[in-house]
Amino acid sequence: MIELDEDLTRSAVLKVVGVGGAGGNAVDNMIEHGLQGVEFVAINTDVQALSRCKAPVKVHIGSSVTRGLGAGAHPDVGRRAAEEDEDRIREALAGADMVFVTAGMGGGTGTGAAPVVARIARELGALTVAVVTKPFLFEGRRRMKNAEEGLKDLRACVDTIITIPNEKLFEVVDEKTSVVDAFKIADDVLRQGVQGISDIITVPGLVNVDFADVKTVMEGQGLALMGTASATGDNRAREAAMGAVSSPLLEDVRVEGAKGVLINITGGRNLTLTEVREAAGVIYEAAHEDANIIFGAVIDDRVEEEVRVTVIATGFDEMPAEEQLEPTVDEEAVSQAQSEEAPEETSQPVHEDIDLEEYGDLPPMLRRMLEKDSH
């Protein structure tokens, strides 16, 4: 009789931690989309927002700092709140092999507490990956400044950080998309970033990837970029892969500069190995010849006729791309965005679960628009 080492046969434990209002919204979105094989944790200073979150594990932080009322868009308050409850955060993260920290940079709790959460995760020995958004330009200069400072702190505390510039989403959505739906789309991109990595570890598929492979590509790699695209039709796999490597979310940085590339190819039960090979071939052609490339092919019955490709590129030598990665704030554009009247109503669905407290520092006009659409 052969006895297997329990450490070798157990599944990797993955935890997704939503920090702050935007992080909690992102976790809710992942739960609603049925993200598999991961445990969800929500951390917030705002006790009301936390109580609405769908995460089974909730950690309220900073009760003596904020008295349960949120961080008021002040990152320093968020940081002190997390430091006050480090033991409770540590308990929630214990046992994880990999921790995803997701948050919206620019507010108070997410910006200030996320670096503390990430530091604790790494101290516990978990592979720690941050998947965060940068503010839309119309959210104002103060929020963008907070985001840039928060990102600097977060980068020092994680193995890999994927930063999604919300402003770039305007290049891939309809111009009539409402403000409320713009934030929901940002939540969905956060989900795709986490799911693109977690699915190839946790969901059985045509091509399975070991957690150790993912760790090799993502451990200690610093800045990372994500591109995702989907397609249907005869050449769906190749077209989706080409769309992913040329995604606007990659901005001006190209896959060629990456030392590691993680590829997730997702399709329905009619996804063929030939299509997987075609999609992977596009990525191989685009990547550096010495890059460490791993890919997984996942079967998702909900996808049906569509093929979706997500590319995570890691290990860039340098990013002069600090400007490339992070759109600078054009003061004239911000002023114009703040002074424009609310856009006409469209047929886009209205979402009722926007956390307005997380966006307390928005320009008054935009805040009124969100309040109107949330009722």
C-alpha positions in Angstrom: 0.0 0.0 0.0 1.3 3.4 -1.0 1.0 6.2 1.5 0.9 9.7 0.2 2.4 12.7 2.0 -0.6 14.8 3.2 1.3 18.0 2.4 1.8 16.8 -1.2 -1.8 15.8 -1.8 -3.8 18.6 -0.2 -5.1 21.4 -2.3 -3.6 24.8 -2.0 -5.6 27.2 0.2 -6.4 30.4 -1.7 -8.0 33.4 0.1 -9.4 36.5 -1.5 -9.4 39.5 0.9 -11.5 42.5 0.0 -10.2 45.6 1.8 -12.4 48.7 2.2 -15.7 49.5 0.4 -14.4 48.9 -3.2 -12.7 45.7 -2.1 -15.9 44.5 -0.5 -17.8 45.2 -3.6 -15.3 43.3 -5.7 -15.6 40.3 -3.3 -19.4 40.4 -3.6 -19.0 40.4 -7.4 -16.7 37.4 -7.3 -19.1 35.5 -5.1 -22.1 36.3 -7.3 -20.1 35.0 -10.3 -19.4 31.7 -8.6 -15.6 32.0 -8.2 -14.5 28.5 -7.2 -12.0 27.0 -4.8 -11.2 30.2 -2.8 -12.2 31.5 0.6 -13.5 35.0 0.9 -12.6 37.6 3.6 -13.9 41.1 3.9 -12.0 43.7 6.0 -13.4 47.2 6.6 -13.7 50.1 9.0 -17.3 50.8 8.1 -19.4 48.3 10.1 -22.6 48.9 8.0 -20.8 48.3 4.7 -19.2 45.2 6.2 -22.5 43.8 7.4 -23.8 44.0 3.8 -20.9 42.1 2.3 -21.5 38.5 1.2 -18.1 37.3 2.4 -18.4 34.5 5.0 -15.5 35.9 7.0 -15.8 39.5 8.1 -13.2 41.5 10.0 -14.1 44.9 11.5 -11.0 46.9 12.1 -10.3 50.2 13.9 -13.3 50.4 16.2 -11.5 52.8 18.5 -10.1 54.8 15.6 -13.2 55.2 13.5 -16.0 54.1 15.8 -17.4 52.0 13.0 -18.0 54.9 10.6 -15.3 54.3 8.0 -12.0 56.0 7.3 -13.4 59.1 5.7 -11.2 58.9 2.6 -8.1 59.3 4.8 -5.5 56.5 4.1 -3.7 57.2 7.4 -6.9 56.4 9.3 -7.2 53.1 7.4 -3.6 52.2 8.1 -4.0 52.8 11.9 -7.2 50.9 11.9 -5.6 47.8 10.4 -2.6 48.1 12.7 -4.9 48.2 15.7 -6.4 44.8 14.7 -3.4 43.0 13.3 -4.1 39.9 15.4 -7.6 39.6 14.0 -6.4 40.0 10.5 -3.6 37.4 11.1 -6.2 35.0 12.4 -8.4 35.4 9.3 -5.5 34.8 6.9 -3.9 31.9 8.8 -3.4 28.7 6.7 -3.5 30.4 3.3 -0.9 29.4 0.7 -1.9 32.3 -1.5 -3.7 35.5 -0.6 -5.2 37.9 -3.1 -5.6 41.4 -1.7 -8.2 43.4 -3.7 -9.0 47.0 -3.1 -9.8 50.3 -4.8 -6.8 52.7 -4.4 -7.6 56.3 -3.5 -10.1 55.9 -0.7 -9.3 55.6 3.0 -9.6 52.0 4.2 -8.5 50.3 1.0 -5.5 52.6 0.4 -4.3 52.6 4.0 -5.2 49.1 5.2 -4.3 47.0 2.1 -0.5 47.3 2.7 -0.9 46.2 6.3 -3.0 43.2 5.2 -0.5 42.3 2.5 2.4 42.5 4.9 0.7 40.2 7.4 -0.1 37.7 4.6 3.6 37.6 3.6 4.7 37.2 7.2 2.5 34.1 7.4 4.3 32.7 4.4 1.6 33.1 1.8 2.2 34.0 -1.9 0.7 37.5 -1.8 -0.8 39.1 -4.9 -2.6 42.5 -5.0 -5.2 43.1 -7.6 -6.2 46.8 -7.3 -7.7 49.6 -9.3 -6.6 53.2 -9.8 -9.3 55.9 -9.8 -11.1 57.2 -12.8 -9.9 60.6 -13.8 -13.2 62.2 -12.9 -12.8 61.1 -9.3 -10.5 64.0 -8.7 -6.9 64.9 -7.9 -7.0 64.1 -4.2 -8.2 60.6 -4.8 -5.5 60.0 -7.5 -2.8 61.4 -5.2 -3.9 59.0 -2.4 -3.9 56.1 -4.9 -0.3 56.8 -6.1 1.0 57.0 -2.5 -0.9 53.9 -1.5 0.4 51.9 -4.4 3.9 52.7 -3.5 3.3 51.3 0.0 1.5 48.3 -1.3 4.3 47.3 -3.8 6.7 47.0 -0.9 4.5 44.4 0.8 3.4 42.0 -2.0 5.0 39.4 -4.3 3.1 40.7 -7.3 0.8 43.7 -7.8 -1.6 44.0 -10.7 -2.8 47.6 -11.1 -5.9 48.2 -13.2 -6.2 51.8 -14.3 -9.9 52.5 -14.4 -9.5 55.3 -16.8 -8.4 52.8 -19.4 -11.7 51.0 -19.2 -13.2 53.8 -21.2 -11.4 52.4 -24.2 -13.3 49.1 -23.9 -16.8 50.2 -22.9 -19.7 52.0 -24.7 -19.5 55.8 -24.5 -23.0 55.8 -23.0 -22.1 53.6 -20.0 -23.4 55.2 -16.8 -21.2 56.3 -14.0 -22.6 53.6 -11.7 -22.0 50.9 -14.3 -18.5 52.2 -14.8 -17.7 51.2 -11.2 -19.4 47.9 -11.7 -17.2 47.2 -14.7 -14.2 48.0 -12.7 -15.3 45.4 -10.1 -15.6 42.9 -12.9 -12.1 43.5 -14.1 -10.8 43.0 -10.6 -12.7 39.7 -10.6 -11.2 38.7 -13.9 -7.7 39.4 -12.6 -8.2 37.1 -9.5 -10.1 34.5 -11.4 -7.6 34.4 -14.3 -5.0 33.2 -11.7 -7.2 31.2 -9.3 -9.1 29.1 -11.8 -6.1 27.5 -13.4 -5.1 26.3 -9.9 -8.5 25.3 -8.5 -10.7 24.3 -11.5 -10.0 21.0 -13.3 -9.6 21.5 -17.0 -8.0 20.4 -20.3 -4.6 21.6 -19.0 -4.0 21.7 -15.2 -1.4 23.9 -13.5 0.2 23.2 -10.2 0.3 25.9 -7.5 4.1 25.6 -7.5 4.1 26.7 -11.2 2.1 29.8 -10.4 4.3 30.6 -7.5 7.4 30.4 -9.7 5.9 33.0 -12.0 4.5 35.3 -9.4 6.8 35.1 -6.3 8.8 38.3 -5.7 8.0 39.6 -9.2 6.8 43.1 -8.3 4.8 45.0 -10.9 2.6 42.9 -13.2 0.1 43.7 -16.0 -3.1 42.0 -17.0 -4.8 41.7 -20.4 -8.1 39.9 -21.0 -10.3 39.4 -24.0 -13.0 37.1 -25.4 -14.2 36.1 -28.8 -16.7 33.8 -30.6 -16.8 32.3 -34.0 -14.4 30.1 -36.1 -11.2 31.8 -34.9 -12.3 32.6 -31.4 -9.3 31.2 -29.5 -6.7 33.0 -31.6 -8.7 36.3 -31.7 -9.2 36.2 -27.9 -5.5 35.7 -27.4 -4.6 38.5 -29.7 -7.1 40.7 -27.9 -5.6 39.9 -24.5 -2.0 40.7 -25.5 -3.0 44.0 -27.1 -5.5 44.9 -24.3 -5.8 48.6 -23.5 -5.3 47.5 -19.8 -1.7 46.7 -20.7 -1.2 50.3 -21.6 2.1 51.0 -23.3 4.0 48.1 -21.7 4.3 45.1 -24.0 4.3 41.4 -23.1 7.8 41.1 -24.7 9.4 42.7 -21.6 8.0 40.1 -19.1 10.1 37.4 -17.5 7.0 35.4 -16.6 3.7 35.0 -18.3 0.6 33.3 -16.9 -2.1 32.4 -19.4 -5.7 31.3 -18.6 -7.8 30.0 -21.5 -11.4 29.4 -20.6 -14.1 27.9 -22.8 -17.2 25.6 -22.8 -17.1 21.9 -23.2 -16.6 22.3 -26.9 -13.2 24.0 -26.3 -10.6 21.9 -28.2 -7.0 21.2 -27.6 -6.3 22.7 -31.0 -7.9 25.9 -29.9 -5.8 25.9 -26.7 -2.7 25.4 -28.8 -3.6 28.3 -31.1 -4.3 30.7 -28.2 -1.1 29.6 -26.4 0.8 30.0 -29.7 -0.2 33.7 -30.0 1.2 34.3 -26.5 4.4 32.4 -27.1 5.0 34.5 -30.2 4.5 37.7 -28.3 6.5 36.9 -25.3 10.3 37.1 -24.8 12.1 33.9 -25.9 13.5 33.4 -22.4 10.2 34.1 -20.5 8.8 31.4 -18.2 5.4 30.8 -19.6 2.7 28.6 -18.0 -0.9 28.2 -19.0 -4.0 26.4 -18.0 -7.2 25.6 -19.9 -10.4 25.7 -17.9 -13.8 24.4 -18.8 -16.7 26.6 -17.7 -20.2 25.5 -18.8 -21.5 29.0 -18.5 -19.2 30.3 -21.2 -20.9 28.2 -24.0 -19.7 29.5 -27.4 -17.2 32.0 -26.1 -13.5 31.6 -25.5 -11.9 33.9 -22.9 -8.1 34.5 -22.6 -6.5 36.2 -19.6 -2.8 37.1 -19.6 -0.8 38.0 -16.5 2.7 39.3 -17.4 5.2 39.6 -14.5 8.9 40.3 -13.8 9.6 43.4 -15.7 13.1 44.7 -15.4 12.0 48.2 -14.9 9.0 50.3 -15.5 9.7 53.8 -16.7 6.2 53.0 -17.1 5.5 54.5 -13.7 4.0 57.0 -16.0 3.0 54.2 -18.4 1.3 52.2 -15.7 -0.4 55.1 -14.0 -2.2 57.8 -15.9 -1.2 61.2 -14.8 -3.8 63.7 -13.7 -4.6 66.3 -16.3 -5.9 69.2 -14.3 -7.8 70.7 -17.2 -9.4 67.4 -17.9 -10.3 67.0 -14.2 -11.8 70.4 -14.1 -13.8 69.7 -17.2 -15.0 66.4 -15.9 -16.2 68.1 -12.7 -18.0 70.9 -14.5 -19.9 68.8 -17.1 -23.5 68.1 -16.5 -24.7 64.6 -15.8 -25.0 62.4 -18.9 -28.3 61.5 -20.3 -30.0 58.4 -19.0 -29.3 55.3 -21.0 -30.8 51.8 -21.1 -27.9 50.5 -19.0 -29.1 48.7 -15.8 -29.0 50.6 -12.6 -27.1 48.9 -9.7 -28.2 49.6 -6.1 -25.3 48.4 -4.1 -22.7 51.2 -4.7 -21.0 52.0 -1.4 -21.3 55.8 -1.4 -19.2 56.2 1.8 -16.2 54.8 0.0 -16.5 57.7 -2.5 -17.1 60.5 0.0 -14.4 62.7 -1.6 -15.9 62.6 -5.1 -16.6 65.9 -6.8 -20.2 67.0 -5.7 -21.7 66.6 -9.1 -20.5 63.0 -9.5 -21.6 62.2 -5.9 -25.1 63.5 -6.7 -25.2 61.3 -9.8 -24.3 58.2 -7.8 -26.8 59.0 -5.1 -29.5 59.5 -7.8 -28.7 56.2 -9.5 -28.5 54.3 -6.3 -32.1 55.0 -5.3 
